[in-house]
Structures are given as C-alpha cells and as structure tokens.
Amino acid sequence: MVSPETELQMLNRHIRTGARHISRQREIIDRLIELGAPAEQALELLDLFEVTQALHVAHRERLLN
C-alpha cells in the first residue's frame, strides 16, 4: 500500500519528531547530571539524534532546491 504522505511531508514529520527526541534527551541528560549519575551513554545517544536530525534537514534542503 502506498502512503498518501509525500516525501517532503515525511521529512517534515521526521524533523518534528527528531526535535522532540533531542529536546527530551537534553532533559534526561540534565536530570542525570543533577543526580550525579553517569551520562555518557545519554550524551552519545543525543549525538546520534543530532546527526540524524542534520541528515533529515539536509535531505529536505536538497529536495527543496
């Protein structure tokens, strides 16, 4: 079955979702640091989220140009 969502709509959805994930991950990291808990893995995951977000944004820019 073909999705009614266009590629641009899908990218915009992924970017919105990615922004929420990044924001939530930053909250988690802040809480871990506040508790004095290890945050290395949480920071690595944030880095992965940010790299993925940048890829989605770059893909959207290529599509729009």
Secondary structure by P-SEA (a helix, b strand, c coil): ccccccaaaaaaaaaaaaaaaaaaaaaaaaaaaaaccccaaaaaaaaaaaaaaaaaaaaaaaaac
